[in-house]
Amino acid sequence: MLTAEEVKTLLSDIESDRVERTISTTNTDKFGQAICAFANDLPNHNLPGYLIIGADDKTGSVDGSIKITDQLLKNLGGIKTDGKLQPQVSMTVEKVSLEGGM
């Protein structure tokens, strides 16, 4: 599990092939593309990738108006088994609350 400080560090590194930030809570195509890219790990980082919901992609700032609900977490977890990513990827979904976020 990531700590709030680790998430803040990921948010501050704006140009990273291991982190995708988005304000959207519904763009499952974008989410799937990011997860697929992390799973492919073409730069061979051998480190996990992170999809951060509720953060601006250009600035890394947290949008405190976005509500991360149980249903959203369930939907994100469902990307693993919806059949669009083959072979099935290994992923974990978790909520980390930051100052200014919900």
N, C-alpha and C positions, 0 to 999 in steps of 0.2 A: 504494500500500500504506500502510495506517495504521501509525503507530508505537504502541508501548505507551502513551506519554504521551497521544497523541490519543484512544486508547480509554478511558483513565482519565478524561479530560475528558468524553467522551460518557457514561460511567457516572455521573458526578457530577451530570449534569443530568437529574434524575429525571422531570420533566414536559416531555417534548419530543415533538413530532410527527414528528421525524426519527429517533428511536431507539426500538427495541423490544427489551426485555431479557427473557430467559426462561431458566429452569433446564432446561426440557424439551429433550430431544434427539430427540423423536419426534412432536411435535404439528405435523405438516406442514400441517394446515388453518390453524393460527394463524400459521405461518411464511408461508404463501401470502397470507393476509389482510394481514399487515404489509407484505410485498413489494408487493402490489397498491396499498396506501395510499401507499407511498413513490413508486411509479411514477405515480400520479395527481397527486401534489404539489398538492393543492387550495389550500394557502396560497401557492403560487407561490414557494417558496424558491429554486428552481433550484439546489438542492444535493442531494447524495445522501442517502438514508436508510440506517440501519444496523440490522440484526437481530443482536443480540449473544446468542449461545448460551453458557450457563454463568454468567449473572449474574442475581441476584434483581431482579425487576421493581420491587419496592417500595423497596429500599434501594440497589440498584446494586452491592452487594457480590458479589465473585467466589466461586463455589462450586468450590473446589479438588478436589472429589471427582469432578467430571464429566470424562470422558475424551473429548477431541476427536480422533476417529480419522479415518483416511483414508476409511473407509466413510461416516462422518457427513458429511464434506466433500463426498463424491461425491453423497450423497443430497440435500444442500442445493443443490448445483449442478443437480441433476435437476429441481428445482422450476421452473426456467426453461423446460424443454422437456416437462414432463409433460402439457401441453395444458389445464391448469386456468386458467392466466393468459393471457387473450387481450386485445389482441394480446400477443405474446411480449415480455417485459420484458428490459431490459439489466441484467445484474447480475454481480458478481464475488464469489467465495467465497474467503476467506483465513483463516488461523489466526494469531492474535496471542496469544502467551503473556504472562501477567501474573503478578506475584508472588502466590503463594497459589493460582494456577491450574495446570492441567496443560497 
